[in-house]
Amino acid sequence: MLENHAKLMQFFSSSDAIVGRKRLQKMIYILKKCDVPFEERYQFHFYGPYSEELTLRIEEMCNLGFISETKEEKKNYYQYRYEVTDSGKEFMERYHTELPSLNRRIDEMNEKSSRFLELVSTMLFFEHLPKEEISEKVFSVKSKQNYTVEDIEEGWEFIENIRQNH
């Protein structure tokens, strides 16, 4: 049971903080698609790939006191900041898990907007299709986001780079 929690704790420990629930969902999904062994199952949702399992596991980790979830007010919305607590650090000292180093990948994703991570995760969700069809899918299921051909090209470059950085 705690193996999946430990993997997520290693993810959180690889960054100062993760800001945003959508960002968190997309980052874990992208890492999973880069062969990092996260177990959470995803389905396609309003903002791209989403895992209810991940949401529940994060809630459990907050309840256990391993990570803190702080609600921050922005201009016209709220977002959540996730950070490892002292209890979480103690847990990590006792429960080791073997994951590849995540720091560089997490840093690269943290430099990108949630909108961009939503694009990349959507592209990866449909990566079993030919590239042209993936673009069509993105333009169809994400029409309100107004992604451009250039955005998709940048997405492919990002995917290639992040898969090489392990």
C-alpha positions in Angstrom: 0.0 0.0 0.0 2.6 2.5 1.0 4.8 1.9 -2.0 2.6 4.2 -4.2 2.6 6.8 -1.4 6.4 6.6 -1.2 6.7 7.1 -5.0 4.6 10.3 -4.7 6.6 11.4 -1.7 9.8 11.1 -3.8 8.1 13.2 -6.4 7.2 15.9 -3.9 10.6 15.8 -2.3 12.2 16.5 -5.7 10.7 20.0 -5.7 10.4 22.9 -3.3 6.6 23.0 -4.0 4.1 22.0 -6.6 1.5 24.8 -7.2 -1.8 23.8 -8.7 -3.9 20.7 -8.7 -4.1 20.6 -12.5 -0.3 21.0 -12.7 0.2 18.1 -10.2 -2.1 15.8 -12.2 -0.4 16.6 -15.5 3.2 16.3 -14.1 2.5 12.8 -12.6 0.9 11.7 -15.9 3.8 13.1 -18.0 6.3 11.3 -15.8 4.2 8.1 -16.0 4.4 8.4 -19.8 8.2 8.8 -19.5 8.2 5.3 -17.9 8.5 6.5 -14.3 6.5 3.7 -12.5 3.6 5.6 -11.1 0.6 3.2 -10.7 -2.3 5.7 -10.8 -4.8 5.1 -13.6 -5.9 8.0 -15.7 -8.9 8.7 -17.9 -9.6 11.7 -20.1 -11.4 14.5 -18.3 -12.2 18.2 -18.8 -8.5 19.3 -18.5 -6.9 16.3 -20.1 -5.7 13.2 -18.4 -7.0 12.9 -14.8 -6.6 10.3 -12.1 -9.1 10.1 -9.3 -6.7 7.6 -7.6 -4.1 10.3 -7.5 -6.5 12.8 -6.0 -7.5 10.3 -3.3 -3.8 9.4 -2.6 -2.9 13.0 -2.2 -5.8 13.5 0.2 -4.6 10.5 2.2 -1.0 11.9 2.3 -2.4 15.3 3.5 -4.5 13.5 6.2 -1.4 11.6 7.3 0.5 14.9 7.6 3.1 13.9 5.0 2.4 16.8 2.7 0.7 20.1 3.3 -1.9 21.5 1.0 -2.2 25.3 1.2 -5.0 27.2 -0.5 -3.7 30.4 -2.1 -5.9 33.2 -3.4 -5.0 34.5 -6.9 -6.7 37.3 -8.7 -10.0 35.6 -9.4 -9.4 32.0 -8.3 -7.7 29.7 -5.8 -4.9 27.4 -6.3 -3.2 24.8 -4.0 0.4 24.6 -3.0 1.8 21.2 -2.1 4.9 20.8 0.1 6.6 18.0 2.0 6.2 18.3 5.8 8.6 17.3 8.5 6.5 14.1 9.0 6.8 13.5 5.3 10.6 13.8 5.4 10.7 11.3 8.3 8.5 8.9 6.3 10.9 9.2 3.4 13.9 8.4 5.6 12.2 5.1 6.7 10.5 4.1 3.4 12.8 4.0 0.4 11.6 3.5 -3.1 13.6 3.1 -6.3 12.6 5.8 -8.8 14.8 7.4 -11.3 16.0 10.9 -10.4 13.1 13.3 -11.0 14.6 16.6 -10.2 15.5 17.8 -13.7 12.2 16.7 -15.2 10.2 18.3 -12.4 12.2 21.5 -12.8 11.6 21.5 -16.6 7.8 21.0 -16.0 7.7 23.6 -13.3 9.1 26.1 -15.8 6.1 25.5 -18.1 2.5 26.8 -17.7 -0.3 24.6 -16.6 -1.9 25.2 -20.0 1.2 23.9 -21.7 1.3 20.8 -19.4 -2.3 20.2 -20.3 -1.4 20.2 -24.0 1.6 17.9 -23.5 -0.4 15.4 -21.4 -3.3 15.4 -23.9 -0.8 14.7 -26.7 0.7 11.8 -24.7 -2.8 10.5 -23.9 -3.4 10.1 -27.6 0.2 9.1 -28.6 -1.0 5.7 -29.8 -2.4 7.6 -32.9 -0.4 9.0 -35.8 1.0 12.5 -35.2 -1.5 14.2 -37.6 -4.4 12.6 -35.8 -3.1 13.7 -32.4 -3.0 17.3 -33.7 -6.6 16.9 -34.9 -7.6 15.4 -31.6 -6.0 18.3 -29.7 -7.8 20.9 -31.8 -11.0 19.0 -31.4 -11.1 18.1 -27.6 -9.2 21.3 -26.6 -10.8 23.8 -29.0 -11.4 26.3 -26.2 -7.7 26.4 -25.4 -6.9 27.7 -28.9 -3.7 25.8 -29.2 -1.7 26.5 -32.4 0.4 24.3 -34.6 3.4 26.0 -33.0 2.2 25.0 -29.6 1.9 21.4 -30.7 5.4 21.5 -32.3 6.7 22.9 -29.0 4.9 20.1 -27.2 6.6 17.4 -29.3 10.0 19.0 -28.6 9.3 19.1 -24.9 8.2 15.4 -25.0 11.4 14.4 -26.8 13.6 16.3 -24.3 11.9 15.2 -21.2 12.0 11.5 -22.3 15.8 11.9 -22.8 16.5 13.4 -19.4 16.7 10.4 -17.1 
